[in-house]
Amino acid sequence: MKLWDKGFSTDKKIDHFTVGNDRELDLLLAKYDVIASKAHAKMLGKVGLISADESDVLVKELDAITETIEAGNFTIEDAFEDMHSKIEFLLIEKLGDIGKKIHTARSRNDQVLVAMQLYLKNELSEIKSEVKTLFDLLLNLAEKHQAVLLPGYTHLQIAMPSSFGLWFSAYAESLIDDLYFVDAAYKIADQNPLGSAAGYGSSFPVDRSFTTKEMGFETLKYNVVAAQMGRGKVEKATAFGISSVAGTLSKLAMDICLYMSQNFDFISFPDELTTGSSIMPHKKNPDVFELIRGKCNKIQAVPNQLTLITTNLPSGYHRDLQLVKEVIVPAIQDIKACLELMHFSLKEIKVNTTILDDPKYDYLFSVDTLNELVKNGMPFRDAYKKMGTEIEAGTFTPKRDIEHTHEGSLGNLCLEQIQKKMNRGLDS
């Protein structure tokens, strides 16, 4: 069944090419199409395009379809082009002519838009929750290990003292920035496009404000052409949001892989979280974190993929836009898996508390030793030259009893303030 069927069939090769993997992806989106269809059926009854009884019957049958979806028994066979055609078929099969009325005053175009935006709203909310869960873990780890010093690097060269408290809370605060992007994507998705039909509205007196409230959208995408132009744009906004999260996770995963190596030996994990080698019995590989890094790097390419698909398309619908679904849906599933696995693994981290006992880290303290000379009255440039001369001559003696007190430094992590910032971000 095809919603555009006029009584003749297309070539099977054309059919296969144009449908693509929509059936598989639509299994994730079907419940949102039903939510929108219920709101649409109620609206049709409200404005008198169908009777109140017909509206009630449609809603009741759509509820039955929802139960099938939630039970995992909903399928989209090859005879159907997508979830929309299968759902409409089920309504007609059960209700006859009443089922045929569900498509009054709408197009598959706005069906796709509203189902996708409902899906994105739900997924972005879940991603936001999972980011908060990881944030809480990082902040707890920062507090637990705030006194354990860690070498800081620039250019991968030993630079200045850091701490596990500083490291963990750095990633926690970075996640707040990522949530700003996620929130922006949510706001773009939270605009009801239903009623825009094929992109130019309808001569039927639909009540778009009613469906907006019924589906829980914050507002309406008022201009019908703008609503259709949102297809691809809302997915790209979501891609920017999840790619920002992915960037943070990828960097954290890279740090973990580096710090786990025997050359660093800063952290370790239980054996059950690592993998081995087929020929090297000593290996404990960070495969989980390497895959998080790789998957998150793929996700960071998604905004560019969507940009290239949608670039230079004029207003109005074009079949190119079908392709955005097969890019954004798997990316969303991947970022959720990466967030879950990062939290699952990171809660088992073990930190090395004696890293800086190794003399090779003495030079970490050159800046603090220099600063002590400046505090005692020596001009900075003279103190800098003195340190350089002593280091070159091998006579440098580090001042290890460092004291960093300003906001955000290793001696003043401002964990409470970072928590408050996250709370404000969640409330916005």
Disulfide bonds with the S-S distance in Angstrom:
none
